[in-house]
Amino acid sequence: MKSLKLNLEENAELGKIAELLIQIKGVKSVEIVDDENTESDLKRAVTKSKEQLKTGDYESFVNDLFETFVNKKS
């Protein structure tokens, strides 16, 4: 797989750029990555889950887990 990296200005309309790129033939997906925020979503979720389990906050853990699998992000 090949990838393309774009460096954008702070005020760039990321949603519009992603919509435009996804319409190009051969573009399989578009992922917006913020280099300033290096921690991945998965890593943050795992860290949050560990903290919830350590503190005994099982209700929030189960709710977050349920929300992750039932409510899909668009």
Helices and strands as residue ranges (DSSP letters): H 14-22, H 41-54, H 58-70
